[in-house]
Amino acid sequence: MSELLRSTTDAPTGGWRTATVRKVARRTERTVVVRLDIADRVPHMPGQHYVVRLTADDGYTASRSYSVASSPSDPLVELCVERLEDGEVSSYLADVVEVGDELEVRGPIGGWFAWDGVAPTLAIGGGTGVVPLISMLRHARELEHPDLVCLVAAARTAADLPYSDEAMGDCNLVALSREDTPSRPAGRLTSADLAPHVAGRELFFVCGSALFAEAVSRLLVELGVTTTAIRVERFGPTS
């Protein structure tokens, strides 16, 4: 493994690039996957994100950050975008963008939430918060050490959870609050769900809404996880 992927303190950073859209596909009713071919791409670490910037004819710009779902070895950068009704960028990516279009992107960005590909990790995501964690899971599988990343994915229903197919198997758990799954009845994520997966883990990545991130962080602390081992990324609509 390259030293690039071993240290989050040296997480790679890329400037503005031109990206060509190679694939557009819907994951759920509200999410769209956009796969990008980025010129002079800087390899990313799982957990990092990109900024997508749109520029109107009158010079007005709008930008939004999106986590990377693809593994570092993927030749394309995969973003999974949740369509927000008042989201200028997400609506464009979900409703307008087509294969062959070009986009302005900047990345990869972020070091705190980046996984080094070495530390045994418990990754917990709510809804589209699973996206950067899927990158970690894919990378671990490509390293032929799927046991390095255990994923706990939470959502209201399976239809609200992108990558639900990949979240199954190994030590992973899907927790739905409004639907039963083969492994658990409907209900919110609890400490009982997390407890079997804590032992032996060195890092704990939590990604989701502010309320989800706060609740899960509290559960981890109650289970004896030190706060220094917990890395949180919150998301939500911009004002």
Buried (B, 14 or more C-beta within 10 A) or exposed (E): EEEBBBEBEBBBBBEEBEBBBBEBEEBBEBBBBBBBBBEEBBEBBBBBBBBBBBEEEEEEEBBBBBBBBBBBEBEBBBBBBBBBEEBBBBBBBBEEBEEEBEBBBBBBBBBEBBBBBBBBBBBBBBBBBBBBBBBBBBBBBBBEEBEBBBBBBBBBEBBBBBBBEBBBEBEBBBBBBEBEBEEBEEEEBEEEBBEEBBEEBEBBBBBBBEEBBBBBBEBBEEBEBEEEBBBBBBBEEEE
